[in-house]
Amino acid sequence: MPPAAETVLDEVDGEEGPGAGRRGPGIRPRGPLAPAVAAPLAASLLTAGLLCLATALSRTYPFGPVTRNIVDLGQQYLPYHAYWRALLLGETHGDAFLNWNSGFGSNFLGDIGTYLSSPFDLLVVVFPADRIELALYVVTAAKVSAAGAAAALLLLRLRPGPWPVAAVLGTAYALSGWTLNLGTTVPMWLDGLVAFPLLCLVGEWARTGRRPVLGPVVVALAWIANFYTAYMATLGAAVFLAVRLLTAEESATARQRIAGALRAARGVLVGIGLAAPLVVIVFLATKVADPTPVTTFAPAPWADVLARLLPGTAGVADPALFIGTPALALALTLPFNGAVAPRVRAGWTAAVVLVTLSLQWEPTHLLWHAGASPNGAPYRQTFVLCGLLLVAAWFSVARGVPRPAALLGGGALLGALAWAARGSAGIDAWTFPAFLVAAALALAAAVLAREGARRNPVRALPVGALPTRALPTRALPTRSLPVRSLPVLALVLFVGAQAGETVVTGKRIEEQQRSEVSWSPRIGPWHASAAREVARADAWPRYRTDPGEVPGGNDVLIVGGQGAEAYSSLTADVTSSTLSALGFGSYAKGRHPVTLDNPVTDALFSIGTRLRSEPTEPVRQDVPPRATVTVTTTPVPPLVTVRPSPARAPRPGDSAFVRQELLLGAPVYALPPETRRTGRTLTARCPAGADVWFWAPEYKGSATLAGEEAVDFEGKPPAVRAPMRALGTVPASGEVRIDLLPKAGIRLPRQPVGCLDRARLDAAVRQLTATGATRVSAGGHSLTAELPPGSTGVAVLAAPRISGWRCAAGDADLAPARAYQGLVAVPLDGRTTTVACSFRPPGLRLGGAVGAAALLALAATAILHRRSRRTGSHPAESRRTGS
């Protein structure tokens, strides 16, 4: 590059060379849009376009017939967004504190803070109820596009340079392998993707003493949107700030650097404090959530880690590091790029290497994940490393295309990484063809760009930067149109290589995920039919309406009703343990209880109306499901019943049949004194005409009562517990014979068979109804019941006694509720005829107090900042005046 151009670039850069620490006074944006606007806008549009194109090529909804509802996307995020829309529009029985629909009553403010607190999630109200899948896709695309825009803006704030390249690198960050493999299927994590570049900007503001009020607000929004990935983004931003403090200004003193770090720490603490009203609630909810099995971290093989840098690879057991071959190649040129100051090269290279190693070392793995190794997807922090790689790429290219030596060094390193990854099982058939094409296009783009810079040095300037004085005439030769077109052609090739490889990767990841993991069908006529019947039958709070089994998970959040179905990371331990003990099944290691079609538990939880669905055709990925839905209504006790005295405490080893009877307060099962097992056959004796129920939560296979159809069980401990199921009716002989056809080993509890006497159950229901509440009223997070005069013993609310319930009898003050066999209970003295209960999420007061204190600190910061600007003692003012 000619010396004149080098001098101009030094002045534009503002951090290296003779003009370090200042920017030329004559620099002005070129074109109709300033680079700080054009780059984020272009990155956002390019990101959205590529994401939609990858979705369309994979034939995935909304651009194709195939479902995209894989794993938690279909079982958690889609139902939660459907319920969120209904709540925002006032169409639910519960409110922001309590969800009456799921798990017989759950802490919804905790779920909001976990899944729904992102500002982007408010977009769901714009869409009709039957387009909630489209709404979720738009929310996902909006988050990814915003991440691209934020990353592009950050790059230009770090150093002026060609804004089209910043836009492409912003898109590379937004559509990294982490996004395509994890983020788009776990939309709440995408808020961390947006947060990382924004928090890095906050670090820049703190380093230079600017925007002390806006910085904490940005931190607060990030932590409110999703505190889990915001925590990771905050750690990543700390790494970013550390490198900037050490490399950005060579003349900065240790005192100035420490002051910048302290300003950043203050901003982060105030921001987290502002988010405390929600974060504290989520944190305390995790403390009482159903514990998942302890996971021991095992680092992925390095060949697999390196393979994830390449296109077309998928999986959750290793870090999804793909950022595109052109962007990766630029990042790898940084260590060899002599045009970049040595301290900058060393700082960012060390940051990338150390963060990469931290992914593979258990102590730092635990640090990234807040001290607990997650179940599934152990590399959730990978988006931070992707961002750091793209920052390195920008520092290498912002001053112009790296010189041949740097390109050769980066290319050799890229080839070595690809060669080392060749044996990984994650390599796809598309991987190396896409890699080689993208590498060839990127190389051609680099050659054309350098040729254009050689022929016309002015073209080497970053877009938006002009010299403060005219260059010598000999430096501005008149060139023909082809010469001026070289940079444009180079940019087209660069965008084409990056975009094409990203689209191929997105397409292949979609296709591989659908074939390898569990999925739910699209919302269709089955859901619509169930929703109509629920709306027609709903009688809350007189009794509950359970929609039964509907494809997917969290069914009640989509079609309405009030049942056991719930899937949340915050599902309370008392909920899962109480329901499991009663014979309910569950997925996700207990955090996803499912409905139980059993008349005893229907009576216990006041399920008066139950829907049952019969599919009219097999459930497929590419066709919305259809089913015939029937509705059955039976007499059940009210939501609040009265028990004369506490039942005996359950004993270890009690079967689900015994626990149901203890909670019901009456013996309704004939429990065979002996169940004999001979090979794969169980035999027992029960009264003729009784209903045979089989309870085997860890059994996987089928069970067939003689003369009846086979019934399937899907137990797979510890992930899946099979629910209790009916096998048929006891024959006149009284002999029960059950044939087992296991898919794995046979693991049965001590008392797997119970024979239900319907007459006894009907009598128990009549007794509980006669002594139970005469009237029940429910609010968004409260419930009151009127009881018969002289009621004594214990009033029991048919809801798990999760933390936050407070109850009282008569006019007494609300106090933490008692528990009765796991349900909410209120002692009675015979003089009161009413009970009242209210739910307040634990941590509401503490979080509010911390938030108020943080707000005061923010106000004080604003006042002090204004005063310092008036007196001219502000750090940013001092730098501008040269002090």
Secondary structure by P-SEA (a helix, b strand, c coil): ccaaaaaaaaaaaccccccccccccccccccccccccaaaaaaaaaaaaaaaaaaaaaccccccccccccccccccaaaaaaaaaaaaacccccccccccccccccaaaaaaacccccccccccccccccaaaaaaaaaaaaaaaaaaaaaaaaaaaaccccaaaaaaaaaaaaacccccccccccccaaaaaaaaaaaaaaaaaaaaccaaaaaaaaaaaaaaaccaaaaaaaaaaaaaaaaaaacccccccaaaaaaaaaaaaaaaaaaaaaacccaaaaaaaaaacccccbbbbbbccaaaaaaaacccccccccccccccaaaaaaaaaccccccccaaaaaaaaaaaaaaaaaaccaaaaaaaaccccccccccccaaaaaaaaaaaaaaacccccccaaaaaaaaaaaaaaaaaaccccccccaaaaaaaaaaaaaaaaaaaaaaaaaacccccccccccccccccccccccccccccaaaaaaaaaaaaaaaaaaaaaaaaaaaaaaacbbbbccccaaaaaaaaaaaaacccccbbbbccccccccccccccccccccccccccaaaaaaaaaacccccccccbbbbbccaaaaaaacccbbbbbbbcccccccbbbbbbbbbbbbbbbccbbbbccccccccccccaaaaaaaaacccccccccbbbbccccccccccccbbbbbbbccccbbbbcccbbbbbbbcccccbbbccccccccccccbbbbbbbcccccccccccbbbbcaaaaaaaaaaaaaacccbbbbcccbbbbbbcccccccccccccccccbbbbccccccccbbbccccbbbbbcccccbbbbbbbccaaaaaaaaaaaaaaaaaaaaaaaaaaaaacccaaaaaaacc
